[in-house]
């Protein structure tokens, strides 16, 4: 027999649904304002390039001939930085990009005269406005004095790909990689300081290192050349000097400051902490500043305001 299902005695009328409360819009947390006053401001860095030498090798910038320096008048104004490594050390692409030059500069100069870089690779990179607001695009990286080129024009490469080997071709003095950052156009006159673009190392506290830059201008807004800048890392508790760096400012107009900061000198890859900066510009100038992990502290000296 078939058992009939009796109708339920429950009220089967649909009930009015209870509206769900609206989901609150979660706003991003308000960032903590970075310190800024008449003497210095702290900015987020744009350290978007990985180092062109592997981290288990010499991947630190050679301090004897920094960007914009002349080695105390002994050499041409430097348009890049150097990574001193033995011939044959692999050279790595600093970011994803397109190879636009791979060969040598014996016939087509990339500097003021031919055969300056010897065997050389140039990569074109493009970054979104969200990553590099207010900066010219594209950006180029140049790898000079190679003993061997391992890339081809038109090749797409990824960060970390081997594109050549360290050498001393061209006008090199000793075995090293010459590395440049060029902005807006692939030109010897469009170089920027790589120390403000290379990803920072970690310090002893496992925090990213930071950087210092100096915007130093005369009464007419022109950059002032400072032959000697002293930067001391200070223990704020005891006042002891922990480290000392000696810099030469950018020697002439053939090199450029950052598009936003317009610096006349820069020092990258230094531990966070307190620093004292001294130089002579219309008299002795002293600044006591803070460097934060992964940030750039920019000091400003304006002769018009300091008179």
Protein Blocks (a to p, Z undefined) as FASTA:
>chain_A
ZZdddddfbdfbdcddddddddddddddddddddddfkbccdddddfbccfbdfklcfbd
cfklcghiaghoiaccdfbdcddddehiacddfbdcddfbgcdfklmccbfbehklmpad
dddddddfklmghiacddddddehiabdcbdehiacdehiafbdcddehjbecjdddddd
dehiacfklcccfklmgccdddfkopacdddddddddfkopacddfbacdddddfknopa
fbdcdddddfblkbccdfklopabdcehiaeddddddddeeiaadddddddehiacdddd
dfklmZZ
